[in-house]
Amino acid sequence: MKKTRFSDNQIFNILKQAEQGVPITELCREHNISQSTFYNWRSKYGGMDAT
């Protein structure tokens, strides 16, 4: 199984920043991820809360 660079909490924080209005292109550039990765994360983790 492929090891991910980001933990679940880091992914939740990135998604939360997007919900707060930070442009997605800026987030992707800042965290060095592609936009397709961001949208895949949003479809997988969207609506969940970090516990």
Protein Blocks (a to p, Z undefined) as FASTA:
>chain_A
ZZdfbdfklmmmmmmmmmnopafklmmmmnopafklmmmmmmmmgoiacZZ
